């Protein structure tokens, strides 16, 4: 999503990617924390979970988080959705969402994505 804007700990992220699936789900990678995390937002379930970083690739098969491309595809051998719901504190805002980072217990980081 080229129009997406990502905030991490109330600061604009400089290194992130947001991809929306046809069903509305969003795959988000963000590298502002001490460890680069990937999240999967499921709007129908109102959940955010940790996502496997190899989930999305570009047309040539390179992991999308290693490129600057704007279109991604799921790998065929992906094992399925995670059962680890990361944030029960998901907040839907106009044209966006907010949720706790994976490192929230250590640094109280909130991630906000708007589009």
Buried (B, 14 or more C-beta within 10 A) or exposed (E): EEEBBBBBBEEEBEEBBBBBBEEEBBBBBBBBBEEEBBBBBBBEEEBBBBBBBBBBBBEEEEBBBEBEBEEBEEEEEEEEBBEEBBBEEBEEEEEBBBBBBBBBEEEEBBBBBBB
